[in-house]
Amino acid sequence: MVSIATVLNESSHKLEEVSGNNSKREVEILLEFSIKSQGKLFQLDHEISEDSYVFFKTLLEKRLKFQPISQIIGQRYFWKSKFLVTPDVLDPRPDTETLIEHTLSLGKFNRILDLGTGSGCILLSLLNEYKEAIGIGIDISKKALNVAKKNADLLNLKHRASFKLGNWCENIEGQFDLIVSNPPYISEYEMMNLSKDVLNWEPRIALTPEGDGLEAYKYILNGAKKLLKPNGKLILEIGYNQRDDVSYLLKSNNYKAITVIKDINNKDRIISASWFD
């Protein structure tokens, strides 16, 4: 038997090479998950059971191979809810919550389309806020859609959220007053500098369209014009250095009222625009 304090101390040192200053907190998360005490305070002098310790060590080994914490424990908190996360979807990030916050500041929306829905975290978070709204999530990955459907079920939103296999705006019927997307936008060059926990573990198709990182925006902006109601809103996540490029694409496609919003790290992260037919 070994004390929780000893496990925390020894494991934090092991994990420093992977997680740096976050190593202690990550060990705490893995330990909480192992002993099923999530959200509760540790009794540092208590001993961990042999079964829990063995389980914890298997989780720690996964993290030492740079697998993201959210994939290891299978969940991530985003906005106000807990979402299932697998290697088939992008790990929801706090930066993306800026999209939710900005959308809510614009008022009420009734019909929402989420392009490249992944885990469904954006669409489902918005539906939780807009209690009378309905929405559709589109993704080219069947495995990602399976995760999104499970999240809709867990959040009791499957009666207002539907999911469809598809490529951006193709073969979608009806019109929407809000279209949102966190598309792949990392350039092929920038991919080489990503951390191992992103590059080796998250789906490449959700990270980059290859090339200059702008290809997905071109598809979305062209297709969204046919799907947005008059004065409908298009709200997109962008890379911190893509403000000018995406603004130019929006203007070239005759979108109006273009606004750029900074994230929690004061970096350009969200761009929104209106469509007038």
Backbone torsions as a table, in degrees:
resi	resn	phi	psi	omega
1	MET	NA	147.9	-178.1
2	VAL	-137.3	146.9	-177.6
3	SER	-77.4	155.4	178.3
4	ILE	-62.6	-37.9	179.0
5	ALA	-60.3	-42.3	179.5
6	THR	-65.2	-42.8	179.4
7	VAL	-61.8	-44.8	179.9
8	LEU	-61.3	-45.5	-176.7
9	ASN	-66.1	-51.6	-176.6
10	GLU	-65.7	-42.7	-175.4
11	SER	-72.0	-33.6	178.4
12	SER	-62.6	-40.3	178.0
13	HIS	-64.3	-41.5	179.0
14	LYS	-61.3	-37.0	-171.4
15	LEU	-87.3	-6.9	-176.2
16	GLU	-58.3	-36.1	-178.1
17	GLU	-65.1	-30.7	-179.6
18	VAL	-89.1	-43.7	-168.4
19	SER	-112.5	-5.5	177.9
20	GLY	58.8	-128.7	-177.5
21	ASN	-69.4	-13.1	179.5
22	ASN	-89.2	0.8	-171.6
23	SER	-60.6	-42.0	-178.2
24	LYS	-63.9	-45.5	-178.9
25	ARG	-64.7	-38.3	179.6
26	GLU	-66.5	-38.8	176.2
27	VAL	-63.4	-40.2	177.6
28	GLU	-60.0	-42.8	179.8
29	ILE	-62.6	-45.8	-179.7
30	LEU	-65.3	-37.1	-179.9
31	LEU	-70.7	-41.7	176.2
32	GLU	-57.6	-43.5	-179.6
33	PHE	-66.0	-38.1	-177.3
34	SER	-67.7	-38.2	-177.0
35	ILE	-103.8	10.1	175.3
36	LYS	56.0	46.0	179.5
37	SER	-123.0	33.1	-175.6
38	GLN	-57.6	128.8	178.9
39	GLY	86.3	-5.1	-178.9
40	LYS	-103.1	154.2	179.1
41	LEU	-74.8	141.6	176.4
42	PHE	-76.0	144.2	165.2
43	GLN	-98.2	99.1	-168.6
44	LEU	-61.2	-27.2	-177.9
45	ASP	-86.8	-5.4	178.0
46	HIS	-74.3	153.6	178.3
47	GLU	-96.5	145.9	178.1
48	ILE	-90.7	140.6	-179.0
49	SER	-67.8	157.7	-177.8
50	GLU	-61.3	-43.7	-179.4
51	ASP	-62.3	-43.4	179.9
52	SER	-66.4	-36.8	-179.7
53	TYR	-67.2	-41.5	177.7
54	VAL	-63.3	-44.1	178.9
55	PHE	-62.1	-44.4	179.2
56	PHE	-58.6	-42.8	-177.8
57	LYS	-65.0	-32.7	176.5
58	THR	-67.9	-36.7	177.9
59	LEU	-68.2	-41.8	179.9
60	LEU	-62.6	-39.9	178.2
61	GLU	-61.1	-37.4	177.6
62	LYS	-64.0	-42.1	180.0
63	ARG	-68.6	-34.8	177.7
64	LEU	-65.5	-17.8	174.0
65	LYS	-94.6	14.6	175.1
66	PHE	73.7	12.5	175.0
67	GLN	-67.2	134.2	-178.1
68	PRO	-61.7	146.8	179.7
69	ILE	-55.7	-43.8	-176.3
70	SER	-61.2	-36.4	177.5
71	GLN	-71.0	-36.7	-177.7
72	ILE	-65.2	-44.7	-179.7
73	ILE	-93.5	-7.8	173.0
74	GLY	78.4	18.7	-178.0
75	GLN	-157.5	158.9	177.3
76	ARG	-150.8	134.7	173.0
77	TYR	-80.9	131.8	178.7
78	PHE	-141.4	129.4	-175.3
79	TRP	57.0	-105.2	-176.9
80	LYS	-120.2	11.9	-173.3
81	SER	-136.1	163.8	175.0
82	LYS	-100.1	131.9	-177.2
83	PHE	-119.3	141.1	170.8
84	LEU	-67.5	139.2	179.4
85	VAL	-132.8	134.1	176.2
86	THR	-133.1	172.1	175.7
87	PRO	-65.6	-4.1	-179.5
88	ASP	-89.0	-5.8	-178.5
89	VAL	-132.6	158.0	174.3
90	LEU	-67.0	139.1	177.7
91	ASP	-71.7	116.9	179.6
92	PRO	-58.3	135.1	-175.0
93	ARG	-119.4	152.0	178.5
94	PRO	-56.4	-33.2	179.3
95	ASP	-56.5	-36.9	-176.8
96	THR	-71.0	-19.8	175.7
97	GLU	-62.2	-21.4	175.6
98	THR	-60.0	-34.4	178.3
99	LEU	-64.4	-42.4	178.7
100	ILE	-64.0	-47.7	-177.4
101	GLU	-59.8	-45.8	-179.4
102	HIS	-65.8	-42.6	180.0
103	THR	-58.9	-45.5	-178.8
104	LEU	-63.2	-28.6	-180.0
105	SER	-71.6	-14.7	-175.9
106	LEU	-91.7	-5.8	178.7
107	GLY	111.0	-156.9	-172.0
108	LYS	-93.6	140.1	173.8
109	PHE	-129.1	147.4	-174.1
110	ASN	-112.5	-33.4	-179.8
111	ARG	-126.8	117.2	-171.5
112	ILE	-118.8	136.2	174.9
113	LEU	-120.3	125.9	-179.6
114	ASP	-113.4	113.0	-176.1
115	LEU	-93.9	122.0	-174.9
116	GLY	74.6	54.1	-167.2
117	THR	-67.3	-26.6	178.8
118	GLY	58.9	-121.2	179.8
119	SER	-71.9	-11.0	-176.2
120	GLY	84.3	7.9	-171.4
121	CYS	-62.6	-36.3	-179.6
122	ILE	-71.7	-54.6	-178.5
123	LEU	-57.6	-48.9	-175.1
124	LEU	-69.0	-34.7	176.2
125	SER	-64.5	-40.5	178.7
126	LEU	-68.5	-40.9	178.6
127	LEU	-65.0	-30.4	175.8
128	ASN	-67.5	-28.2	179.0
129	GLU	-86.6	-41.2	179.0
130	TYR	-96.6	92.2	-168.7
131	LYS	-66.7	-19.0	-179.0
132	GLU	-105.8	0.5	-176.2
133	ALA	-82.1	158.1	170.4
134	ILE	-123.5	158.6	-177.1
135	GLY	-153.2	159.4	177.3
136	ILE	-125.8	134.2	174.4
137	GLY	-110.8	129.4	-179.2
138	ILE	-112.0	137.2	173.0
139	ASP	-152.2	150.1	-179.7
140	ILE	-84.7	-9.2	-177.8
141	SER	-104.0	120.0	176.4
142	LYS	-62.5	-38.7	-178.6
143	LYS	-66.0	-38.4	176.9
144	ALA	-65.0	-41.1	179.8
145	LEU	-63.1	-35.0	177.3
146	ASN	-62.4	-39.0	177.4
147	VAL	-66.7	-44.6	-179.9
148	ALA	-60.8	-41.8	179.7
149	LYS	-63.6	-40.4	177.8
150	LYS	-64.0	-39.8	178.4
151	ASN	-66.2	-39.1	177.2
152	ALA	-61.9	-39.4	179.3
153	ASP	-65.8	-45.6	-178.7
154	LEU	-63.7	-31.4	-178.5
155	LEU	-94.2	7.6	179.7
156	ASN	57.7	41.7	-178.3
157	LEU	-120.2	7.6	-175.0
158	LYS	-67.8	-17.1	176.7
159	HIS	-79.6	-14.1	179.2
160	ARG	-118.3	-7.4	-179.5
161	ALA	-120.4	130.5	173.5
162	SER	-124.6	156.1	-174.7
163	PHE	-131.2	142.5	-173.2
164	LYS	-137.7	137.4	175.5
165	LEU	-77.5	124.9	-178.6
166	GLY	-177.1	169.5	-178.4
167	ASN	-107.9	99.2	180.0
168	TRP	54.5	-118.9	-171.1
169	CYS	-95.3	10.1	-176.1
170	GLU	-75.3	140.0	172.8
171	ASN	57.2	39.3	176.0
172	ILE	-109.4	131.3	-179.5
173	GLU	-103.1	155.0	177.4
174	GLY	88.4	177.9	178.8
175	GLN	-125.8	157.4	-172.8
176	PHE	-132.5	146.5	174.3
177	ASP	-91.0	-7.0	176.6
178	LEU	-146.7	127.4	171.5
179	ILE	-121.9	128.3	-179.1
180	VAL	-125.2	155.8	176.1
181	SER	-164.7	141.4	165.7
182	ASN	-115.7	82.2	-173.2
183	PRO	-79.9	167.1	171.8
184	PRO	-66.2	125.1	-176.0
185	TYR	-136.4	3.2	179.5
186	ILE	-77.9	131.1	-178.4
187	SER	-71.5	160.5	179.5
188	GLU	-59.2	-37.8	179.4
189	TYR	-66.9	-43.9	-178.2
190	GLU	-67.1	-26.1	179.6
191	MET	-58.4	-32.2	-177.4
192	MET	-65.8	-20.6	-176.5
193	ASN	-104.2	7.2	179.5
194	LEU	-71.4	152.6	176.2
195	SER	-66.8	156.3	-176.2
196	LYS	-63.9	-31.9	-178.3
197	ASP	-70.2	-19.6	174.0
198	VAL	-93.2	-52.4	-174.0
199	LEU	-62.2	-40.6	-173.9
200	ASN	-90.2	-13.1	-170.3
201	TRP	-124.5	-23.6	-179.4
202	GLU	-96.6	150.5	-175.4
203	PRO	-63.2	122.6	-177.1
204	ARG	-57.0	-37.1	-177.6
205	ILE	-62.9	-23.6	178.5
206	ALA	-89.3	-9.9	-177.1
207	LEU	-100.6	-41.4	-172.6
208	THR	-142.4	142.4	170.4
209	PRO	-93.2	9.8	-174.0
210	GLU	70.4	-174.3	178.4
211	GLY	58.2	-136.0	-175.1
212	ASP	-86.7	0.3	177.3
213	GLY	86.4	3.0	-173.8
214	LEU	-104.5	-5.5	-171.2
215	GLU	-59.9	-41.6	-178.7
216	ALA	-63.0	-38.7	178.8
217	TYR	-60.9	-38.3	-179.3
218	LYS	-63.0	-43.2	177.1
219	TYR	-63.4	-46.3	-175.4
220	ILE	-65.0	-47.2	-176.0
221	LEU	-64.0	-38.1	178.7
222	ASN	-69.0	-45.2	-176.7
223	GLY	-74.1	-34.1	-175.4
224	ALA	-65.6	-27.9	-179.5
225	LYS	-58.2	-33.3	-177.3
226	LYS	-84.2	-12.4	-173.9
227	LEU	-110.2	-15.6	-179.7
228	LEU	-85.7	137.8	171.5
229	LYS	-68.7	159.6	174.4
230	PRO	-53.5	131.0	-176.2
231	ASN	68.5	17.0	175.1
232	GLY	-69.2	157.7	-176.1
233	LYS	-107.4	137.1	171.6
234	LEU	-113.8	121.5	-176.8
235	ILE	-127.3	122.9	-172.1
236	LEU	-128.5	145.5	166.9
237	GLU	-83.5	143.7	178.7
238	ILE	-132.1	163.4	172.8
239	GLY	-72.3	155.7	-174.5
240	TYR	-59.6	-20.9	-176.9
241	ASN	-111.9	17.8	-174.1
242	GLN	-109.0	8.6	-177.2
243	ARG	-53.3	-52.5	-175.2
244	ASP	-68.2	-42.8	-177.9
245	ASP	-64.1	-46.4	-177.9
246	VAL	-72.5	-35.1	175.5
247	SER	-60.6	-42.3	178.5
248	TYR	-62.5	-42.9	178.8
249	LEU	-63.1	-40.1	178.2
250	LEU	-63.6	-46.5	179.2
251	LYS	-63.1	-39.6	-179.9
252	SER	-65.1	-25.7	178.7
253	ASN	-98.1	12.9	174.2
254	ASN	68.6	25.3	170.5
255	TYR	-77.3	151.2	-176.8
256	LYS	-122.7	175.1	176.2
257	ALA	49.9	51.0	-177.3
258	ILE	-76.9	127.7	-178.0
259	THR	-132.9	137.0	177.9
260	VAL	-112.8	132.6	-177.7
261	ILE	-117.5	137.8	178.6
262	LYS	-89.0	152.8	-179.6
263	ASP	-90.1	-170.2	-176.9
264	ILE	-65.5	-17.1	178.3
265	ASN	-100.7	13.8	178.6
266	ASN	63.6	31.0	176.1
267	LYS	-110.1	144.5	175.6
268	ASP	-55.9	125.9	-174.2
269	ARG	-137.8	-31.8	-176.6
270	ILE	-126.6	138.7	174.1
271	ILE	-129.1	133.1	-179.9
272	SER	-127.6	153.1	-178.9
273	ALA	-153.7	161.2	178.3
274	SER	-110.3	151.6	177.6
275	TRP	-116.3	124.9	175.4
276	PHE	-117.0	116.3	-177.7
277	ASP	-72.0	NA	NA
